[in-house]
């Protein structure tokens, strides 16, 4: 997940002169370029909205078939929302862990 603030920090880090050797600086630049290769926020938002919509329609269909109250519709929408946000949380944490490890490796490599 990249934000304007994150991109600015990464790009400033990559372009500021430092006391690092040439190989260390090039590794740091490679790590900073990783931040811009993640999927766009709009794609993630569309994925969340699409998943919730599919589960809503599935719940609506089940409720119509069973002549039940909107329990399936409500429960499936809640399930979809919780699952999507859990997925976002774990994917984001994994990406940040990988970026931090790569950044640490780039700084400590000599």
C-alpha positions as CSV (number, residue, x, y, z in Angstrom):
1,X,0.0,0.0,0.0
2,X,1.6,3.2,-1.0
3,X,0.4,6.6,0.0
4,X,1.6,10.0,-1.1
5,X,3.4,10.5,2.2
6,X,5.1,7.1,2.0
7,X,6.2,7.7,-1.5
8,X,7.6,11.1,-0.6
9,X,9.6,9.7,2.3
10,X,10.9,6.8,0.1
11,X,11.9,9.1,-2.7
12,X,13.5,11.6,-0.4
13,X,15.5,8.8,1.2
14,X,16.6,7.5,-2.2
15,X,17.8,11.0,-3.4
16,X,19.4,12.5,-0.4
17,X,23.2,12.3,-0.3
18,X,24.4,10.1,2.5
19,X,27.6,8.7,4.0
20,X,26.8,5.2,2.6
21,X,29.1,3.6,0.1
22,X,28.0,3.2,-3.5
23,X,26.8,-0.3,-3.2
24,X,24.9,0.5,0.0
25,X,23.3,3.5,-1.6
26,X,22.3,1.5,-4.7
27,X,20.7,-1.2,-2.5
28,X,18.8,1.5,-0.6
29,X,17.5,2.9,-3.8
30,X,16.4,-0.5,-4.9
31,X,14.5,-1.0,-1.7
32,X,12.9,2.4,-2.0
33,X,11.7,1.6,-5.5
34,X,9.9,-1.5,-4.0
35,X,7.4,0.8,-2.4
36,X,6.0,2.0,-5.7
37,X,5.4,-1.5,-7.1
38,X,2.4,-2.4,-4.9
39,X,-1.2,-2.5,-6.2
40,X,-3.1,0.7,-6.3
41,X,-5.6,1.7,-3.5
42,X,-8.4,1.9,-6.0
43,X,-7.9,-1.7,-7.0
44,X,-8.1,-2.8,-3.3
45,X,-11.2,-0.7,-2.8
46,X,-12.8,-2.2,-5.8
47,X,-11.9,-5.7,-4.6
48,X,-13.6,-4.9,-1.2
49,X,-16.7,-3.4,-2.8
50,X,-17.0,-6.3,-5.3
51,X,-16.6,-9.0,-2.7
52,X,-19.2,-7.3,-0.4
53,X,-21.6,-7.0,-3.4
54,X,-21.2,-10.6,-4.4
55,X,-21.9,-11.8,-0.8
56,X,-24.8,-9.4,-0.6
57,X,-26.4,-10.8,-3.7
58,X,-25.7,-14.4,-2.6
59,X,-27.4,-13.7,0.7
60,X,-30.3,-12.0,-1.0
61,X,-30.7,-15.0,-3.4
62,X,-30.6,-17.5,-0.5
63,X,-33.2,-15.4,1.5
64,X,-35.5,-15.2,-1.5
65,X,-35.3,-19.0,-2.1
66,X,-35.9,-19.8,1.6
67,X,-38.5,-17.0,2.2
68,X,-36.5,-16.1,5.2
69,X,-35.8,-12.8,6.8
70,X,-32.6,-11.0,5.6
71,X,-30.4,-13.0,8.0
72,X,-28.4,-14.6,5.3
73,X,-27.9,-11.3,3.5
74,X,-26.8,-9.5,6.7
75,X,-24.6,-12.3,7.9
76,X,-22.9,-12.8,4.5
77,X,-22.2,-9.1,4.2
78,X,-20.7,-8.9,7.7
79,X,-18.6,-12.0,6.9
80,X,-17.4,-10.5,3.7
81,X,-16.4,-7.2,5.3
82,X,-14.6,-8.8,8.2
83,X,-12.8,-11.2,5.9
84,X,-11.7,-8.4,3.6
85,X,-10.4,-6.2,6.4
86,X,-8.6,-9.2,8.0
87,X,-7.0,-9.9,4.6
88,X,-5.9,-6.3,4.2
89,X,-4.4,-6.3,7.7
90,X,-2.4,-9.5,7.1
91,X,-1.2,-8.6,3.6
92,X,-0.2,-5.1,4.7
93,X,1.7,-6.5,7.7
94,X,3.5,-9.0,5.5
95,X,4.5,-6.3,2.9
96,X,5.8,-4.0,5.6
97,X,7.8,-6.8,7.2
98,X,9.4,-7.7,3.9
99,X,10.2,-4.0,3.1
100,X,11.6,-3.5,6.6
101,X,13.8,-6.6,6.3
102,X,15.0,-5.5,2.8
103,X,15.7,-2.0,4.1
104,X,17.6,-3.4,7.1
105,X,19.6,-5.7,4.8
106,X,20.4,-2.9,2.4
107,X,21.6,-0.6,5.2
108,X,23.7,-3.3,7.0
109,X,25.2,-4.9,3.9
110,X,28.7,-3.8,3.3
